[in-house]
């Protein structure tokens, strides 16, 4: 594949071509003007000389008489005298002058010769001799070619210098104009090669506004990448940590029963532990898979018109109490519709209800409310709240519960969950253009409020 040309090269080439074209146009203009000036000067000299000589010829006693100061060659003009019939009577034609050039009274013109050209001016002079005669002035074309040659010579010496200077000048101007881009691409390259996303591009002082904007855009991108990279690192380390714990328990149980497992009861206990840990691992891998699918499948999210009221009511009715005596009270406004993915949205409601039950208190209450609220922007909002009167969340943990693997009190909650539910809930809500908020008071209970754009 052909390598694309660099902008610097293209600019230099363009600049050089433009300057060369400009020089060629100037040369052409100089040649045209100089030839015009030379021509008009030649006609002036010719006319002056011929007219000056007319009065110096007279007819005396039926023959022509030339005054003493009549000159057959002056100011480079050849004077020729012809008879009425056009026969040369006196004077000498310049070498290579076309002898049969027609006589035309009072018309200055250019007559091309074999090698050179000639300016010619004829006059019919009536006189007593043979009724009159022709007086012709011939001026060899001033050595126009020599002038042109000189101009060409000058230009052929100057032009290469001119083109070289234009090319070097163009190159430096292009280089200077594009240097911030090279700087930015170099800095971006070294950041990505060094894999140090904490580095930022700082342009030299006095850089152009556009370049500054470009550098800012790159820095913003690096900041976003750094964030994403850090989150990814955190997620991988959390996930492997979470998987390592049950794996070590399983391995420990296996080696214990291998060495010391004498009776059936010990085997049963070990298998029970192994079973629980394996279930936890399975749950964890399933949750991780779900999250990855959500991350990757943003565009594949179904967008159907669904009845959020019916969905909320059905989930509340089917909700398993998990063997706890917690009452559930649902107040659902009918006919609230929204656009979205029914499966994912049901996971939001189920997760919030399961948390309310998990972290609710024995004999406590869960309240679910769904209502329509007018929004300041166009349309209305579907507002879902899930409230419990359970253990609550301490204020300092409230903004962290959305993070993956975050649990307020992992040791007390052992076996309660994985700390992935709320982060998944939030992700689904955001993908549906909604918002989610948590309010809580330790020991008193929590309230989760989700808002979706309603149809
Ligand atoms: P988990 O699987 O641990 O429940 P979640 O992501 O669903 O993970 O919740 C994260 C943490 O937020 C929980 O570990 C718990 O400490 C806290 N939390 C969530 N919901 C409630 C609630 N209704 N009441 C009190 N704490 C809650």
Boltz pocket constraint, residues with backbone or C-beta under 6 A from the ligand:
constraints:
  - pocket:
      binder: B
      contacts: [[A, 351], [A, 352], [A, 355], [A, 356], [A, 359], [A, 360], [A, 388], [A, 390], [A, 391], [A, 392], [A, 393], [A, 401], [A, 403], [A, 406], [A, 407], [A, 408], [A, 409], [A, 413], [A, 416], [A, 417], [A, 418], [A, 419], [A, 420], [A, 421], [A, 422], [A, 423], [A, 445], [A, 446]]
      max_distance: 6.0
